Amino acid sequence: MKKLFTLLAFMVAFNATSLADVVIDGKTYVADTIIHRQVGPGMMHSVIRLPDFPMNVYIMEMDNTNPNNRIETTFSKGRLGQLEYIEDAMVRNRTATKRPIAACNANFWVTTASTVWANFMLNYPCGGVVRNDTVVVSSNTNVDQWCGGPGNTGAMAVDKEGRLYGGRWSWSCTARSEKVLNGAPQVIASVNRRAITGEMALFNEAYGQKRLFADNWISYGETGDNETTNVFLCLKEGYDWAVGKDMVFTVMRKSHRDCSALGENTGYDACLACTGATKELMGSLEKGDEIIINLSLTTADPGGERITPEIENLVEGNATVMYHGELTDRNYNESYNSNVYSRTAYGTNAEGTHLYMIVIDKSLSPDYGRSVGATTAQMCQLLKCLIPDVYNVVNYDAGGSALMYVDGDYVNTSTENTARRVSCGWMMEAVGEEDNEIASIAFADYKVKMPVFTSYTPVIWGYNARGEIVDHDVKGFTISCDEAMGEADGSTFVAGGIPMQGTITATLNGMTASMNVVTLGAEPKIMIKPTIVVDDRPYPIEVISQSDGETYYYKPTMLDWTVDDTSVARVVNGSLYGMSNGTTGIHCQIGDLTDEAEVSVEMSDVPYRYEPWTDWDLKSSGHKNLTLGEDGVLNYTYGTSRAAYMSLNKEVRLFGLPDEVGFSFKSDLPVERIVVDMRNLNLPKANTVIYTAEDGAFAANEEHILKFDLDYWGGVESVSTYPLTLRSIRFEMEKGHEIGDHSIELGELFTHYHVMSNVDGDIDGNGLVDVDDVNAMINIVLGLDNNYRKLLKADLNGSNIVDVDDVNALINIILNQ
C-alpha cells in the first residue's frame, strides 16, 4: 500500500517562503503557495501560483475518513434539464445537519449544438450522475454514446463507506419479475434519457419534465412502433433507492403514453417505459406484482480489480487522465485534453480516502495575475509534483464552467470573469448539528512578508471542535512574537529594523495559533502624494510600504520627522498640524529608510466660501438655448427628447478641507434628479453621485438646498479625500412638459469649514480667561462629543485649582489625539 502523503503534509514540508520546484514538460518552475488553510472538517484549501508559466492553481483536499464531512452530488436544481449557479446549489442543499463548504463543477452537459441530444436532453449532464444512492442519469447507452462511451470516459465515485474511486466504469441495469420469463433479468437501457424502440428505460423523480417518456422519437431518426407501455412503480416498504444492490418495487398501474409526475407526494417512485418486445413482456405485470431492479457500476480499468461497490454519489467526466499514478493515453488522443484550456479535475489517493478538487485558470486574475491554462498532461505533471499521493485523476468540463467555490465565494477567475450556471457538481460538506462555539483559532493568512518597522494586524479565524469556521474575524486576541522580530502591541505586530524570519503567535482564552513571518527591507512611502492638504486639525500621517501586493503601515510615532518650514506645519508624535497657509516639505526617516512629501496647509479664516457661476461650460441634450448669467439664473428652452439633460461643467478646485459642499436652487419645472461629478486624489476619474427627492422629484417653484455626500468621496475625516475638484453638475428635468422657455435660479456654490484661526481665549465673553474657557478650548481642540465634554474638566487632577499638572496633562491629551 502506498504511503499516505497528502497535500497538507507536503505543504507543511515547504520552506519558510513556501516555494517548491515542479517539473512540467521537462522544464522546472517555481510554485509559490499563496493560500493554504483549513476551511472545514478535514478540508484544506490552497492557491498555488507558477509565475513563470504563468499558472494559477486552486486545490481543495478533503480527508474522507473524517466523520464530520461527506461528499454529495448536486445537479440542476434537483430536476434535469436546468442549469444552476454553484453558490445557489450550495444554499439549496444546506440543511440543519449539513453545510456545504466547497464545490466544483463536474460533468460536461448537453447544449443546443448537441444535435439529436438537444431534443430530449438539453442541459442534461452528458455522462452518468448518482446523487445520494439514486441514479440521476445513466452512463452512455449503446445508442446514446458520448465521448466514446463508458469504456472510454472516466468517473469519480464515493461508496456508502466513504471510499473514493476514480476511473472507468461499466454499467449494468436490469429488471426482473417471476411473472416475466421466470425471473430472467431484462435489460434497462438507460435512466432518465429516452425510451428507444426495442428498449426499456427507467425514469424517476429527477426526470422532472412534463413530457412523455417517449416523444415520437421517430422524428429523431428512430423507426418502428414507438408507443410505450409505462409501468408505474413504488418502492416496497423497507427498500430505498440504491446503486449496487437489489431494489424491490410494487407495480401500481400501467398506461400508454402517460407522463405522470414521479417522486415524493405523487404516488409513484419510478416508471419503466417499455417499447418493442419489452411492451408485451412487461405488459403481463398487474397491479400489486413485485419487480426487482438492480442498477450497478463495476470498475472497468484494465489491470485493475473489478469491484461493484454500493455507490452513494458519482459524477462522470470525459476521461481518466491519470490511473495508478501514471498518465493515460487519454491525455493525448482527444483534442479537448491535448489543447490548452482552463481545467477542472477530481483526484484521489491510492487508498481512496482523500479527494482532491483541482481548478486551473485560463484568465487574468485581479489577485494573482495571468494564468494561461494547461493541457491535461501538464495538469497531471503538476499534480504529481504538488501532491505525490495523487493516484487517479478524472478530467471534467472546463472553459467558462471551470469554477471552484469555497467558504462563501468563488476563489478562481473563470474565462468569462463571472460565474456560469452548470448542470452538476460535487460538494464537500460539514455534517452534524450546528455548533458555533470556538474551540481553536488560526491565522487567515498563510504567510506574511512585511517591510521592517511596519505593522501587521492579522485576521484570526475561529473554528468549532469539528473544524468548521464559525467566525471569520475573531476579536480579543493578543499577539506575541520572538523578541528579535520586533514587538507586539495588543493585536498588532510591529516589525523590528532587521530583515529576518520568525514566528508570531495569537492567543485567545488559552487557544494559540502561530504563523511564520519574514521581514525585509523596503522603502517607506508617505501617503498621499504629490501633496497632502491639511488644516489645523491633527492628521496621523499614513506611511506605507508594500510587499507581495499587500500594503503595510508604519506606526508614525516610530519615525523621525523633520519639517522644512515649521511656521507652515509641524509634526508632533507622528501627527501633522497645519500652522499657517502655505506649502512646506516634510521628511521621515527610520533607520536608513527615508521618504519626503509636500504639505499644503489651507485653513479658511471664514466659515463659508462661495464660488460664482461664471465661466461654466454648458452642455445639453434635448434642451436648447442654454444661458447662465452671473446672477446664477440658468435659462433654457425645454425639449422632449429621450434622456434630456443640462450639464454645467467646470474644473473647480475647492479650497482646503470643507466639511460641507453644496448649493441652493429653485426651478420653475420639477427636477427629476441631479448628477454630481467630483474627484479627489484617490478618485481621479469620473465619480458621480445621483441625488433625487424623497417624493420622486424636486418640486417646482420651491427653494432646495443640495448638500453633497462627502462620504462618497472619502469622508470629511479622511485627509486623503482632499483636495476636492468639482467637475460637473447635471440637471435632468421631469418629463412630459410642453416645449417652452424655463429657468433655474442657482444659489452660489458654497463650501463650509471648521474654523480655528485667531480664537480669543475669552471664549464665553465674560472678560476673563477662566475654567469655563479652558473647558471650551479642550472641546474645540479635541473635537469631543457632547457626552464626553460634560465629563472632561480643566481641573484634571482634581485639586480644585487649574495648576501646572493640569496644563501638562492637557498638553499630553491634545498631543495624543
Summary of the structure (lengths in Angstrom):
residues: 817
radius of gyration: 35.9
end to end distance: 66.0
largest distance: 118.2
contacts: 2805
relative contact order: 0.09
helix: 12%
strand: 44%
